């Protein structure tokens, strides 16, 4: 067999393997989504694909399924429109009415992550400054890149970031389910392909597409979510557009976001991080516990309902928290305002803060300054 024939054969085999893995991923995602929905678990359309993705990447030695940046950005645009449609009031209105809580919530979570990361680094629980970057709440991709540039273990940072996102999503979903705060949706009662109003659907899709376009032109990834969300809220309140969000479109967006969360957990990454996983798990649980204590302050000091307070202070995964909040009986404007304000602060100041803390700690775990 010639080299050209061998190359063609290898290419054909790779395509067949990719198609087979995608088929398995779609099948598992649908199976888990239906099962979780029937069990009354909120955000089943997110968790099902996420669990399916984790199983696929751990099961197959050579994983060929990937979510492109364009698909991920489009899914964030769908999520932005969903948030805009769901919110009953503007994000600004929610923030202005409770600004002391927002200052406490945003600074509290970021400070907790910084102090915990600094302490773990000083105690040498994880190598170098991995804990500092891995515990920074939100903006996972930015933190992974910054960690790599700073000489930290980028693979362990990635494992910490995505482990936290999955744990926050699962814990929030379980709490929602067992507290009875979930919005019940029977599988058979969902109208997947309703009669559509084509003009609002076209307006919605245009808004969805505007986010990734702005994100690419401005080189600001978060614009893929923020532009449809903020633009949708403003345009809807002005009566200029009406957002049409059929269930099949939401399911598509949720599935892509679930795959994006689950697919990074490849077998090589899990194998690499296995020795450090107890420390990763313990540090992640510690951060979630601290944020839970902060949520308790909201409950007892301001009368916020427990699930709203927990979702608002959850450390990271703003997109998954939005999906869970939309399927739960919570104060959606409060939750999303807290999440998006913190996301913005972390995006702008998080890398600088993490770099500052890492400079104060030597690679061996000792302080570099007084």
Secondary structure, 3 states (H helix, E strand, C coil): CCHHHHHHHHHHHHHHHHHHHHHHHHHHHHHHHHHHHHCCCCCHHHHHHHHHHHHHHHHCCCCCCCCCHHHHHHHHHHHHHHHHHHCCCCHHHHHHHCHHHHHHHHHHHHHHHHHHHHHHHHCCCCCCCHHHHHCCCCCHHHHHHHHHHCCCCHHHHHHHHHHHHHHHHHHHHHHHHHCCCECCCCHHHCCCCCCCCHHHHHHHHHHHHHHHHHHHHHCCCCHHHHHHHHHHHHHHHCCCCCCCCCHHHHHHHHHHHHHHHHHCCCHHHHHHHCCCHHHHHHHHHHHHHHHHHHHHHHHHHHCCCHHHHHHHHCCCCHHHHHHHHHCECCCHHHHHHHHHHHHHHHHHHHHHHHHHHHHCECCCCCECCC
